[in-house]
Amino acid sequence: MDLFSKIKSQLDLLKRQEKQLEKLQSRVDSCTKQVQRLQGQVSQIQLALGRIESRQLQSLNSHKAAANEFQVFSQWGEDGIIQFLLRHIPIRNKIFVEFGVQNYVESNTRFLLINNNWSGLILDSSEKNIDYIQKDSIYWKYNLKAVQAFITKDNINDLLSQNSVTGEIGLLSIDIDGNDYWVWEAIHVVTPAIVIIEYNFRFGKEKAVTIPYDEQFVRSEAHYSMIYFGASLKALCQLADRKGYDFVGSNTAGNNAFFVRKDLRPEVIRSLTPEEGYVIGQFREARDRNGNLCYLSLPEEEAILASLPLIEVG
């Protein structure tokens, strides 16, 4: 076979491969659209079920946070607790802010956005996650702004101000798996009616401790176990009191605490001490040095944390 024939043969092969790739891409695009349609249908079902649960719990009229739990888009039962608080707390500005939302498919404020038609600002450190959110149909259907940012105690107020979120807002949700205590302590440009913040149940209910502030803190890099992060519930309750908030309960998973501004808390929702509202988490997310789940007991987790630096606050 001469050189010209070889080149022609290679070109023909490339053309056939190109056509095959076009067919495969067409199938991928078709599958992607089908997945998106299914996700939309699942979202509608979740929304409908959430609205039904909300009405049922409202009729029970329990004033305990955990008794009002239900999950729509939240990881645990935060959707229901938020709806419970909204039934009793007057909200002047129906605006929320949530940090650490990943791709926002699972979050504390998505049901609030869709069901209650609030507006909101969400922040995440991943550009990929923010791109996903901005391409989601939720981004044009609702008044939502997604911003990529690595949050520190020094930039959080500027981030809020630059995105026109200042003064009274309805809800602030903080879950950045690290400097949560220090970031909330630093915030002064917004005064939320409700604050949701993650606590690390492994620190117990008696210690007021947090990890030392590290501007570059990343949970997965701080310690291989992935359980060294955040602050104890007592530390957050003491901070909340100084900032003018009452602790009103935890979710039954034992990782999120709920606070209401003192001037807005109704008498039917009782203020709790850390000891009264503390819940021990039962989920086991500790990792070994190879990154595998190792299902440690609480005493084993506490032994790991005892060797790592903590700061007593209060």
N, C-alpha and C positions, 0 to 999 in steps of 0.2 A: 504494500500500500504506500503510495507516494505521500509526501508531506501535506499537500493540499487536501487529499482525501482524509488524512488523519485529523486535520484541523476541522474539516467539515463534519466528521463523525463526532468530534468532541462538542462542537457547537450544537449539533442535533441533540446530543445527550443532555447538554445544559438546558436547552429549550424544553425537553421533556420533563426534566427535574423542576424547572421553573413552573410549568403547568401543574405538576403534582403539588408543589408548595402552595400555589394559588388555591388549589382545591382544598388543601389542608387548612389554609388560613380562612377560607370561606366557612369550613366546618367549625373551626375554633370560634369565629365571629358569631356563627349561628348558636353554638353552645353557650357562649357568653351572654347573648341576648336571652336565651332560655333561662339561664341561671338568674339573670337580673329580674326577669318576670316572676320567677319562683320566689326570689327574695322579696319582691314587692308584695306578692300574695301572702307570704309568711308574715311580713310586717303588718299587713292589714288584719290578719287573724290575731296576731299578738295584741294589736291595738284594741280590737273588739273585746277580747278576753279581759284586757286590763280595765276597760271601761265597765265591764260587768262586775269584776271584782271590786272596783272602787265603789260602785253603788251598793253592793252587798255589805262591805265593811262599814260604809256610812250608816247603814240601817242598824248595825250592831252597836254603834255609838260607844265604842271603847276608847278611852283616853290614854291608853298605853301605846307607845310607839311600836313596839314589836308585834302587838296584836293586830296592827294594821298593815303588816307587810304583804306585798305581792310583787312579783317580778314580771316586768314586760320587756324592757330593754336594759334594766340594771343587772349587775352581776348577781346580786342576792335579792333582798326584798326592799331596796331603797325606793323604788317607784311608789309603793303603797304608803310608806312612811311620809314621803314628800306630800302626797295627796292628802293624807291625814292632817299634816301641819297646815296645809293651805286652807282646809275647811275651818280652821280656828284662828288663823293669824291674818290680820289685815295687811295686804301687800299693796303698797302704793305704786311702785314701779316694777312691772312684770318683766324683769330682765334677770338673766342668770349668767354666771361665769363658771366654767369648769376647766380645771387643769388636768392634764394627763389622760386624754380621752382615747388615745390610740387611734383607731379608724372610726370611732364613734358609733359603731354598730352596737356595742355594749357600753352603756354609760348611765350616769345618774340623771341626766337632764333630757335625754332624747324623748321620753314619754311626756315630760313637761312641755317640751317644744311642740310636739304633735298634738297631744290631747288638750293642752291648755292654751296653745297658741302664743306662748311666750316668745320673746326674742332673746338671743344669747350670743356670747363670745366664748369660743372654745380654743384652747391652746394645747399644742403637743410639740415635742422636740423633734419628731420625725417628719421630714419633708414628704416622704412617701405617704404617711398617714394623712397629712393635710391635703395632698393631691387627691387621695381617694375620697375624702369627705367632699371636696369641692366638685368632684365629678358625680357624686351621689345625687339622685333626684331630690333628696331632702334639702339640698342647698338652694334650689330655686323655689321650692314649694313653701319654704319658711324663712323667717328673718334670722338667719344664722351667719355668723362670721367665724371662719376658722383661720388661725394664725399659727405659723411655725415659729417656735421660740423655745430655747432652753432656759427655763425659769430659775432665777436666783433671787435672793432677798434684796439685791441691789437694783434689779431691773423690773421687778414686778409692778411697781407703781407706775413706772414710765410706760410699760406695756399696756396697762389698763387705760391710762390717760390718752395715749396715742391712738387707742381704738375707741375713744369717746365713751368709756365706761367709768363714770365717777359718781360720787354721791350715793344716795340710797338705791339699792338694788334688792331684788327679791331673794336671790339665793346664790351662794358661793360654795362650790364643791372642789375640794383639794385632795388630790390623790397622785402625788408625784414620786412615791416610793423612796423617800429620802429626807430632804430638808423641809418636810411639811410644816413642822413646828416653827422653824425660823422664817419661812415665807409668810405664814399667817401672821406671825408677830410683826413682820415688817409692813404689812398692808395697812394703808391709811387713807387711800383715795376713794375707797368704797365702804359703805356701811350696810352690809347685807342684813335682811330680816332673819334669814336662816343660813347656817353654815353647816356643811357636812365635811368631815375630815377623817381620813383613815388613821387608826391607831394600831400600834403593834401590841397585840394581846400578850405576847411572850414576855413583856416587861412587867406583867402583873398589875394588880390594882393598888398597890401601896406605894410604889416608887414613882416620883415625878422626874422622869429621865427622858433624854432624847439623844440621838447621835450628835456628835460635834458637827458644827456647820462646816461644810466643804462645798465650795462653789461648784466644783466639778464632780460632785457625788453622782455615781451611777451604781444602782443596787447590785447589778450583776458583777461589777468589778470590785465593789467594796469588800465582799467576802463570798467565797464560792457557795456557801450555804443558801444564799438569797434570803436569809431571815434577819439580816442586820440592816435595819432601816427605820426611819420614822421615830415616833415618840410614844410614850405610855399614855394611857387614857388620863391619868391623874395630871400629868404635865399639861395636856391639852385643856383639861377642865380649869386648871389654875390660870392658864393663859386666857381662856375664854372669859373668866370672871373679871380679869383685869381689863379686858376689851369691852366689857358690858354685855356678856352673854351668859345664859343659863344652859346647863347640860340637861337635856330632856330624854335621853335614851340612846341605846345602841341597837344595831340590827342583831338578829339572832345568830348570824354567822360570826359575830365577834370581831369585826374589823372596821366598822364605820360608826362614828359618834355624831350625834345631831345636837345642834345648839340653836337657841332662839334668843334674839335680842331681848334684854330684860324689859324694855319698855313696851314690847309687843306680846310678851308671853301671857296668855290668858290663864286664869286661876285653874281651869279644868285640866291644863297640862302642867303637871307637877315638875318642879326643879329637882334634880337628883344629885346625890353625891357620886363621886367616881366609884365608890364601893357598892352603892346601890345599883348603878347602871352598868357596871363592868360585866362583859360577857367573854368567856373563854372560847376562842376559836377552836373548832374541831378539824378544820381542814389542815392537811399536811403537805406543805410545799417545799420543804427543805431539800437541798440537793447535795450530792456527794462531790468530790473533787473532779469527777468526770462529767458533771452536769446532769446526772441522773437523779430522779426522785428517790429518796431513801427512807421516807415514811418514819421519821424520828418521833419519839414521844415528846411531850412537853418538857419533862425534866432533861432530856437529852438536848433539846433546843436551848433551854435555859443555860445549860453547861457551856454551850458554844458562845452564847452572848456574854457570859460572865467573863470571858477572856478578852472581850473587845471593849474599846473605849466608849464611855457614855458620860454625859454631863447631867448633873442634878440641877433642875431648874425650879422656879417657884418664888 
